């Protein structure tokens, strides 16, 4: 294994074990050179590997340096999304499998959101469904689903689902939906929203499952059209 990879492994282990905390500055290049006994270029290559994994970030200036990254959901989901997209291109992940992930997470999320949502979150969900134009695009529909995930208070659910949303948008939903697709989705969202508003967890879960079952059928049709294009 190259020296830079060995150094990256050791620093990564310290980050993931919590010895180096998010936001904490890494030792300087000089200190790392002394600790590991390798050249500056080797140390820099090791930190570049860690930066590509979103584990560290380097800043310039008098207060700059290399710091352990503070987790950011949008950055993490983009990184995971690239890998999921590649898996779909390689045909190792199918529409059914992507929708299985959504069923396993979003049905539970809808029930939890019905209990835990705040009035502000409910208002944002309503805007995503009811404001003109918000329900006639994939992005508008995705926002409603993301808001439900966020209302659970569990960021892991968004981390799991957001990359799946991105792949479905980019690979399967490029303007291939039937004319009544968006209108039907809006009605589903209104029923889910109503259940969440009245804090009816069981109804929210049932409506979400029904909605995702219908989405699964629609995405399968889009997938066939994508393969024929």
N, C-alpha and C positions, 0 to 999 in steps of 0.2 A: 504494500500500500504506500503511495507517495507520502512524503513527510507532511505536506499541507493537509492531506486528508486525515492523518493521524492527529494533527493539532486541532483540526476542526472537530473531530470526534470528541476530543477531551474537553474542549470549550463547550460544545453542545451538551455534553453530559452534565457539566456544571450548571448550565442554564436550565435544563430540564429537571434537574434535581432540586432546583431552588437555591443553590449556592450563590448564583448570580441572579438577582431579582429583576423583573421588568423595570426599565428606566435606569438601571445601575450601569455605570461606566465600566467597560472592560479595562483591564490593565493596559498601559500604553504599549506601543509596539516595542519600545526598548525593553520594557519589563517582560513582555512575552518572549522576546528574543533571548533574554537571559534565562527565563524559566525553561524554555523548550530547547534552547541551544541551536536554533536555526536562523537563517537570514531574514532580513526585513521582507524580501519578496515572498518568501515562503509563508510568513505570518500574514501578509496581505492577501495571498491567495486563499488561505484558510478563512479569513474574515469575509472574503467575497463569497465563498461557499455558504457561510452562515447567513449572509445578507440575502442570497438567492432563496433561502429557505424561510425568509421573513423572521429570523431569530434575532438579528442585530440590525442596527441602522447607524450609519456614519454621518456626522455633521461636521461642517467647517467652522472656522473662526476661533477666537480665543477661548470660548467655552465649549468648543467642539470635541469630537472624539468618537469612539465607537461604543454604542450603548445597547444593552439588551432591549429588544423591541417591546413596546407595550402592545398587547394583543388588540387587533382591530378587525372586527367581523367582516367588513367589506373587503379588506385586503386578503384575509384568510379564505373567504369564499371564492374570490377570484382565482386564487392559487389552486384550490381544490377543483373549481369549475373547469379549469384547463385540463386537468387529468381526467375528469369525468367525460368531457367532450371528446378527448382522444380515445377513450374507451368505446364511446358510441361510434366513432369513425372506424375503429378497428372491429366493430360489430361484436364486442365482448359484453356489451350491455344493451338490452332491448328496451323498447317502450314499456312493456309489461314490468320489467325490473325497476325502471325509473318510477313508474306509478306505484309499485309496491312500497317503495321508500316513502312516497307521499301518503299512502294509506296508513302506514305504520306510525307516521309522525303527526300528520295533520288532523286525523280523527281525534286522537288524544288531545292535541293542541286546542281544538275547538271546544272540547269539554272543559279543559283547564281555563281557557280564556273566559268562558262564561262565568266562572267563579271569581277570577282574579282581575279582570279588565277594570280599568279606571274609566271615569266619565270622559276624560280627555281621549283615551284610546278609543272608546266607543264613538266619539265624535269624528275622529280621524277615519275609522272604518266606514262610517256613514258617508263621509265625503268621498271616499274611494269608490263607493258604489253609486251614489246619487248625483254627484256633480256632473254637469254636461261633459261628455267626451271621455270621462274616466273609465267607463266600463266597456268602451268600444275598441280597446287595444290590449295586447298581451301585457304590456307594462302596467296598465291600470288594474287589470285583474290580478297580476302578480303582487301588486302593492297591497291589495286587500288580504291576500294569503300571508304575506310577510307580517302585516300588522297583527294578525291573529297569533302567529308564532311569537312575536315580540310581547304580546299581552300575557303570555304564559310566564314571563320572567326567566325563561331558561334559554340562554343564548346558544346552547348546543343544538337546539331544534332548528334555529335559523342557519347555523353552520352546516347542518346536514342537508337542509332543503334548498337553500338559496342556489347552490351549484346545480341542483336538479332543475330548478326553474330556468336557469340560464340555458342549459342544454336543450330543454324543451322549446324555449323561445328561438334559439339560434338554429336548431337542426330540424325541428318538426313543425313549428308554427309560423313559418314565414309567409303570411298572407294566404295560407291554404285552407283556412277555416271556412266552413259553409256559411251562407249568408245569415242563418239564424243562430249561429254559434254564440255571438256576443250577447244577443238578447236573452238566450237561454241561460248563459252564465250569469247575467245580471239578476235574473229571477232567482237562481240558486243562491247567489250571494245575499239577496234580500232576505231569503228564508233563514240562512245561517245567521245573518246580522240580527234578525228579530229574536232568534233563540238566545243569542249572546246578550242582547239587550235585556231580556227578561230573566237572565241568569239561569236558563234551563239547560243544564249541561248535557243531559241525555238527548234532548232534541237537537242541540248544536252538533253533537257527534253524529246523530243519525242523518242530519241534513248534509253534513260534510262528507260522510261516506257516500251518500247518494250522488252528490255533486262530483266527487272524484271518480266514481264508477262511470258516470257519463263522460267525463273528461278523458278517461282511459280509452273509451271507444272512439272518441273524436281524434285523439292523438294517433291511434292505430291507423285510422283512415288517412291522416296527414302523412304518416310514415310511408304508407304505400304510395302516395302521390310523390313524395320525395324520392323514393326509389325509382319511380318511373320517369322522373325529370331528367 
